[in-house]
Amino acid sequence: MDRLQIDGRILFLADCPQTIERQLRGEALTLEQAGALRDDVSTDEITPVPILTHFDDKLGRYPYTGFRAGDAQPIGVDAIRHGGFAVTVAGNRYGKGSSREHSPAAEKLAGIRLVIARSFERIYRQNADNIGLLTSTDFGLIPRLLAGEAIPVEELLAGRDALAAQILREGGLLRFGQRHLRGLTEHRAPATTPAQPAPDRPRTLFEKIVARHAIATAVTPADPAPGDGIFVRADWRFIHEYYTGMAAHMLHAALGRPLALHAPERVVVFEDHTSYVAQSPAHVRGGLVGNVVQMRDAQRRFVADYALRVHRTLTEDEALRDDGSNVAGISHAMMAEHYALPGQLVAGTDSHTPHSGALGCVAFGVGTTDMANAFVTGAVRMTLPASLRIVLDGALPAGVTAKDVVLHLLALPAIRGGAGVGKVFEFTGPVVSSLSTDERATLTNMCAELGGFTGIVAPDAETVRFLKARRGVDFTIEPWMHSDEGADYAATIEVDCSGLAPMVARPGDPGNGLALSALREPVRIDIAYGGSCTAGKREDFDHYHAVLRWAADRGLRVPSGVTLHLQFGTTAVRDYCIAQGYLDAFHAVGATILQPSCGACANCGPGSSTVPEQVTVSSINRNFPGRSGPGQVWLASPPTVAASAMAGRLLSFDDLRAQFGQRRGAA
């Protein structure tokens, strides 16, 4: 295809719901008539979680069904197909959030051939490339398309890195991979000491790790610079059930059966999103439980066919019968607990894969086609990013956690403006040195919300302690495992953490942060949820317990009309809490305890809202529209979530103590 000839209509994703409705009724608009475009359109809005049970042509019925314009969700099932739309236009940071490839796939299957936005999130755009969906930031194309002009494809590829352009020319990554990548990867064990030439310049830790894993090909540069496309060898590749069925479907369709998987012993499969689907309001109400079971079973068949390593989370009934031998949990949390090591490279089909960067490895999320290609070639695609140096100075005040630090970073004008999009966040400074690995993982995990490619913390004595205490691993930090003095950074962001206070983020976006003390009016809550990969770790549960033990000792219980859900991130966290005696306090205040799973964070379990009027305070990582149900979600730290649950309104632990400290049992 030399030219893109658009026969269909242009859909402007506008802020105004009436503008969307006019287009759905058949009215053709210009950019000027469309008015303000929506920024920050998330993949949760393009394809809401319940839609992810589809991994074939049915996806084409659902694009934008979660899209919010004002207070409305104006785009229904089949609206894009029936409307004859071929181009979508939106504002800044299009496709932020989840790494789900279902979003560009749904758009393409509905007839969308080109997406134009002022800027794109990295994973979304890479996923679009991989399936042959064209994207552009050139708004000058719009009047030309409206005039019926055929656009040269090479013009659409201008400005893209050479690898992305070539993948698009060849019709997608799987075709490209079979032509260029077969036989180029040689699996190595997780040792991190292959011989390397002396560096010609100071390098970041990220650059050093990537150099040790780079794969030389005829279509990638030998000495890549930021913005260049490359391939790397991953020490670990992992996937979970929302992606495995789609990956298997596309691989078998393209390559037949059986597949020859590359280094299958280095693939880890997780069943971590569907344990509570029978109690998920969205799935039950939508009649989707059967679809989820089919999706889960597709993964189980793939695991059985290729004898892959798998971890399954447990339902409540299964947990009651568990003899303690089951080791399971949320995929990216499990990778840090059991697999990833400093200096390694980890790729997973989840935007929160950077969780493991807390250990000093390079860990990043990819889409389904990227993982499918990596399954059979061993090569993982990467657009080499630049790095930001995040210096956390001072000392954290009592009651302030890593979650508060991230919410503060997310609210910075530079970050809200996209300064972190596609970049590596290297966390350093005295505050980082003082944090536990669990708290460092909160920082790296939420690089997904910061817009980053990944996050990383150089390994140190705390890393060695964590690996020994949690995993029984005696690890020796190698001399190269640090960033060199004088290494190149796109920018440095310094934060004096001594002045931070407990933070919250208003509903709609994690970047809507403000100090809790700055709220002008009380915010009542209906639901409090503590858990997820970001806030389901041991230290997070130390925080929940500190608040709830204090409350239980004073006779406090969760108020009538409020529910508190606490969900472990992994079985190791659950067992830790049991051993510490934490469950007594949790039960005493009336909390509902849930087994390890993604749960309400991904709108697939108890703790999700059921009506728009409900207000949730949650320790999860993102609060995009519809993310955890139709209600309003405030983000907060674990101690703030627990304190708010006890008060029935947004409140810090300090404020809870001040207001309820004279209750029975107070010292």
ABEGO torsion letter per residue (X at the ends): XABBBBABBBBBBBABAAAAAAAAAGBBBBAAAAEBBBBGBBAAAABBAAAAABABAAAAAABGAABBBEABBABBBGAAAAAGBABBBBBBGBGBEBABAAAAAAAAAAGBABBBBABBBAAAAAAAAAAGBBBBABAAAAAAAAAGBBBBAAAAABGBBAAAAAAAAAGEAAAAAAAAABGABBBBBABAABBBBBBABBBBAAAAAAAAABBBBAABBABBBBGBBBBBBBABBBBBAAAAAAAAAAAAAAAEOBBBBBGAAABBBBBAAAAAAAABAAAAAAGAAAAAAAAAAAAAAAAAAAGBBBBBBBBAAAAAABAGABBBEBAAAAAAAAABBBGBBBBBBBAAAAAAAAAGBBBBBBBAAAAAAAAAAGBBBBBBBBBBBBBBBEBBBBGBBAAAAAAAAAABAAAAAGAABGBBBBBBEAAAAABBAAAAAAAAAAAAAAGBABBBBBBBAAAAAAAAAAAGBBBBBBAABBBBBGBBBABBBBBBAAABBBBBBBBGBAAABBBAAABABBBBBABBBBEEAAAABAAAAAAAAAAAAAAAAAGBBBBBGBBBBBBBABAAAAAAAAAAGAAAAAAAAGBBBBBBEAEAAAGAEBGBBABAABBBBBABABABBGAAEABBBBBBBAAAAAAAAAAGBBBBAAAAAAAAAABBGBX
